């Protein structure tokens, strides 16, 4: 969604297993991209994964523990040549 000189972004995803135990993982994320010029932008994103039923999904290679959650963020500068 356009917002000022940038864009606001969001996503939500869920995964459910049909195994004997119903493993379920849900993830949401929100981010903002701010255009500094036609070719340069700064960005930031926050994401969180929640697990239940023995699921162990994580963000960016974190240590997997069943039924726990994982939170991550990124901040950066993008320039296209």
N, C-alpha and C positions, 0 to 999 in steps of 0.2 A: 504494500500500500504506500503510495507516495506521501511523504510527510516533510514539508519544508524543502530543504536542499538535499534530502536523502530519501531513503526507503525504510519502512518498518516491515519486518518479516516475522512470521511465526509458523510453527509446525507442531503437529501432534501425531503420534503413531502408537499402535498397540499390537502386541503379538500374543497369541494364546496357543497352547499345546493341546493336542487331543490324546495325550498319553494318559496312563492310569492316574497320575497326579496332574491336576490342571495347573500348569505353570503359566504365569501371565506377566508380561513386561509392558510398561507404558512409558513413553518418552514425550516430553514437550520441550520446545525451544523457542526463544525469542531473540531477535537481533535487530540491529540498526546499522545502516550504511549511510555515511555522510559524505557527499561529494564535495571535495575541496576544489576541484577543477574538472574539466572535461575528461581527463585521463587519470586523475588521482582521487582516491577515496580512503577514508578510515572506516573501520568496522568493529563491531563488538557483538558477541553472541553468548547467551547463557542457555545451558541445556541441563535437564535432569531426567534420569531413568529411575523408575520405581519397579520393584519386583514383588511377586507373591507366589505362593504355591511351590516354592523351591526353585524358582527361576533365578538366574544369576547373570543377567545382561549388565554390562558396564560401559562407560564412556572411555575412549582413548587408552585402552590397555590397563585400566585400573585393576586392582586385585578383586577377583570375583568372589563374593560371599552370598550364599543363597538368602533370598528374602530381604536383601538390603537395597539401599539406593546409591546412586552415583551422580555427582554433580560436576559439571565442567564449564569452562568458559574459554573464549578466545578473543584476542584484541589484535588488530593489525592494520597495516597500511598497504594499499594495493595501488600499483601504478602500471598502466598498460603502455607498451612501446609501439 
